[in-house]
Amino acid sequence: MQLVLVRHGKAEDPAARPSDLERELTSTGRSTVKGMAKGLRLCVSGKVVIWTSPLPRARQTADILANAFAVKKIREHDAIAAGDLE
């Protein structure tokens, strides 16, 4: 089994939204994640399961990864956004 932890791509400036919880990926962030996903495909094998927080920037990153790995279902976990690692 392999475990790969991925941080979301570059997000909007905090001042761009009323709340940090609403920030989305920038176009640069999307492009970087797409490139990273191509690289990950070279070294990640077997079944891929994607977990994400429900925050927009994290979900957008997960969507790009899911597309690259043909993952149909992404598992959202509120605890990830809350920092609850238990």
Buried (B, 14 or more C-beta within 10 A) or exposed (E): EEEEEBEBBBBBEEEEBEEEEEBBBBEEBBBBBBEBBEEBEEEBEEEBEBEBBEBBBBBBBBBBBBEBBEBEEBEBEEEBBEEEEE
